[in-house]
Amino acid sequence: MRLFGTDGIRGRVNKHPMTPENVLRIGMAAAKVLKKEHGRNTVLIGKDTRISGYMIESALTSGICSMGMNVTLVGPIPTPGVAFLTRALRLDAGIVISASHNPYNDNGIKFFSDDGFKLPDDLEHKIEELVTDDGLGEKRLIGSDIGKAYRLDDATGRYIEYIKATIPKGITLEGIKAVVDCANGAAYKITPWVLRELGAEVIVINDKPDGININADCGALHLEGLRNAVLKNKANVGIAHDGDADRTMFCDGKGNIIDGDQILGICALEFKNEGKLKGNTVVSTVMSNLGFERFLLKKGIRLIRTKVGDRYVAEKMRTEGYNLGGEQSGHIILSDYNTTGDGPITALQVLYIMKKQNKSLSKLVSGIKLYPQVLINIEVEKKKDFRSIPEIEQVIKKAEERLAENGRILVRPSGTEPKIRVMVEGAEQNLTEQLARKIAKVIKEKMA
């Protein structure tokens, strides 16, 4: 059975694969695959604020130590903090216990290599094979060869100082009033501290995690609370993370939501003007808005699209040497600073651009005209290939003919859930909605 999806292993807690027994085996298998003949042989484990994080952390740690690797525990910290610390401490791997934007009763396990990048597919496959190997338990070590677990107390402080170092010394954020929605997740201390230490006035919401309120009607997927707080407090900008803070969405001072495409557009133009945009290229996914792509073309910037998933964006950036990429959902990868989507660093960089140019966020994005985009998720019993169903192919083809060059259609299976995702974008809102509903109706009739 396949364990790894597009973003690690994920599922409902105490249901396969996220049971303590299976997580123990995942830890054992990972240690067996990642352990080196020489070196420190240490894995760093961080987590978000879910109540199940304690249980999964203990099971993972036991499995890893039983195979002779050591564990460094850092507690609640954003996913990008684990990527950074794994590199900074020169450890052999990093693990994040998080289900990202999912509700609290889900959890997951994400792996990073010693270079801070997501684990390659071939190593994930080796771990999967070992988890189901009946002889895995026989590979456990005994006596002094068993690994140890340590706790690193200053992990948060190290990460905060690194984030601050991504803007020039002497720069302050004085004069900026920001609302930060922490989603009751892993960044509940970090982003507010960073911005306050740099002089911004910060109003914080959803920064009191209790183990079950992570992502609960708050954060990057539920932006109405952020918008209301920005308008109520007459703030210049609103910032919202998801549970593990590898993504960031924004709200301008007028209450308009600013998504990942628009943030990429702001950063791309800034980087280009500074002569820092490598390859004069931005990497994003097939979900990125057509209006965003046309904005970049007008500015002489190329857009490369990948499959959905920040890991694919990061892989393309890494192999071809680009330094800016991300997703519409708010994963922004600034590879000059980190190897994965980094919510706190993204927040700081956007505020730095606002301060440097002395412009409001609404002014910075004013030239990026996004096309209306309709997204519909259809739950299906099985991830059957919809392309093999003639009626679905026909309705998609006819919709594409209606849109011609004034829009796009993307129908794809979810990488993490039993759903088919339909995306239609076009210049006219009514037509876009009509076509999306029509495609979704046929998919539901034939597959649900």
VENURGI-V395128 format. One line per field, one symbol per residue. psi: psi as a letter, one per 30 degrees, with the letter a starting at -180 (. if undefined). Layout:
# VENURGI-V395128
psi->???
This chain:
# VENURGI-V395128
psi->kkekafiakklkkgkkghleeeeeeeeeeeeeefklelafhkkkkllagkefeeeeeeeeeeeeefggllkjkfakklefeeeeeeeefhlflkkkjkgcfllfglllkkkklfgglkkleeeeeeeeeeegjfgefffkllbffkllklkjfgeeeeeeeeeefflkkfklgkfkkkkkjfghafgfeeeeeeeefgflkkkklhgikgffgkgjhlaffifeeeeeeeeeghlfkkkklaeghglkllklffgkkjaeeeeeeeeeeeeeffgfjkghkkkalffkkeeeeeeeefggkkkkkalkkfeeeeeeeefgglgklalefgjkjiffelflkjeeeeeeeeeeeeeefhkleeeegffjjkkkkkkkkjklekikjfffjeeeeeeeeeeeeeebggalkkklkkfflilkkkkkklfkeeeeeeeeeeeeeeeeeff.
